[in-house]
Amino acid sequence: MARRDSRSAPRPDPVGVCPCGQGLPYGDCCGRLHRGAAQAPTAQALMRSRYAAFAVGDRDYLLHSWHSSTRPARLILDPGQRWTGLEVVGTEQGGLFDSTGTVEFRAHYRDAAGAATMTERSRFVREDGRWVYLDVDRP
């Protein structure tokens, strides 16, 4: 997902429907995870919350939800990129009692070049008991 250095103050909680696509209000959905009031119960929930974090510009949550062995030292978000929709294509494991999981998804966005779609198959693992993003599954 596109990046730029984001040293500005965190954005306030958005009002309205959560960008993750579940149809719930942001504050009752991914906003709870972003604020640290809850943890993602599944790999798919974490992936959705990370998509929402990209959509609202929550760099700190993105870094916090990244595995310590693959987490970048800094994350740069592109302020001109607007995330417009998420489609979960499939999941493997990543449930309540699993320790690993994979989620394939399509993330739609718009930037200066126009509308585009990013397709990814992400790997997730539990670290210290919580789900974190590990990396992209490359065949």
C-alpha positions in Angstrom: 0.0 0.0 0.0 1.4 3.4 -1.0 3.5 5.2 1.6 4.6 8.7 2.7 6.1 10.0 5.8 3.2 10.8 8.2 4.4 12.8 11.2 1.2 14.7 11.7 -1.1 14.2 14.6 -3.4 11.2 14.5 -6.7 11.6 12.8 -9.8 11.7 14.9 -12.1 8.7 14.8 -14.1 8.9 11.6 -17.8 9.1 11.9 -19.9 6.7 9.8 -19.5 3.2 8.5 -16.2 1.4 9.0 -14.0 1.2 5.9 -13.4 -2.5 6.5 -16.7 -3.4 4.8 -18.5 -5.1 7.6 -21.3 -2.4 7.6 -20.8 -1.4 11.3 -20.1 2.0 12.6 -16.3 2.7 12.7 -16.3 3.3 16.5 -18.0 -0.1 17.1 -15.9 -2.0 14.6 -12.2 -1.4 13.7 -12.1 1.8 15.7 -12.1 -0.3 18.9 -9.0 -2.2 17.7 -7.3 1.0 16.5 -7.8 2.5 20.0 -6.6 -0.6 21.7 -9.9 -1.3 23.4 -10.1 -4.8 21.7 -7.9 -7.2 19.8 -8.7 -8.9 16.5 -10.1 -12.4 17.3 -9.2 -13.8 13.8 -6.7 -13.2 11.1 -9.4 -11.9 8.8 -10.5 -9.4 11.5 -6.9 -8.2 11.8 -6.6 -7.9 8.0 -9.9 -5.9 7.9 -8.7 -3.6 10.7 -5.4 -3.0 8.9 -7.2 -2.1 5.7 -9.3 0.3 7.8 -6.2 1.7 9.4 -4.8 2.5 5.9 -8.1 4.1 5.0 -8.1 6.4 8.1 -4.3 6.9 8.1 -3.6 5.2 11.4 0.1 4.5 11.0 0.7 3.6 14.6 -1.9 0.8 14.5 -0.4 -0.5 11.3 3.1 -0.7 12.9 1.7 -2.2 16.1 -0.1 -4.9 14.2 3.0 -5.9 12.2 5.1 -8.9 13.3 8.3 -7.8 15.1 10.5 -9.7 12.6 9.1 -8.0 9.5 7.9 -4.7 10.8 9.6 -1.7 9.0 11.4 0.9 11.1 8.9 3.5 9.7 5.8 3.5 7.6 5.0 6.2 5.0 1.4 6.7 4.0 0.3 8.5 0.8 -2.1 11.3 1.7 -3.4 11.3 -1.9 -4.5 7.7 -1.8 -8.1 7.0 -0.9 -9.1 3.5 -0.1 -12.5 2.8 -1.6 -13.4 -0.8 -0.9 -12.3 -4.2 0.4 -13.2 -7.7 -0.9 -12.1 -10.7 1.0 -11.4 -13.5 -1.6 -10.7 -16.3 0.8 -9.1 -17.4 4.1 -7.1 -20.4 5.3 -7.0 -21.1 9.0 -6.7 -17.9 11.1 -9.6 -18.8 13.4 -10.0 -18.4 17.1 -7.9 -21.4 17.9 -5.3 -21.2 15.1 -1.8 -19.8 15.4 -1.4 -19.0 11.7 -3.7 -17.9 8.9 -3.8 -16.5 5.4 -6.2 -14.0 3.9 -6.5 -13.2 0.3 -8.2 -9.9 -0.6 -8.7 -7.1 -3.1 -8.2 -3.6 -1.8 -9.6 -0.9 -4.1 -8.2 2.6 -4.1 -8.1 5.9 -6.0 -5.0 8.1 -6.4 -3.8 10.8 -8.8 -3.5 8.1 -11.5 -7.1 7.0 -11.1 -8.9 3.9 -9.7 -6.9 0.8 -9.1 -7.0 -2.5 -7.2 -4.3 -4.2 -5.1 -4.6 -8.0 -4.7 -2.7 -9.7 -2.0 -2.5 -12.9 -0.1 -1.3 -12.0 3.4 0.1 -14.2 6.1 -0.8 -13.7 9.8 0.6 -15.3 12.9 0.0 -15.0 16.6 2.8 -13.1 18.5 2.5 -12.8 22.3 -1.1 -14.2 22.0 -2.4 -11.6 19.5 -2.8 -11.7 15.7 -0.2 -9.8 13.7 0.6 -9.3 10.0 3.7 -11.3 9.0 4.1 -10.8 5.3 2.8 -11.4 1.8 2.5 -15.1 0.8 4.5 -15.5 -2.4 4.1 -18.8 -4.2 
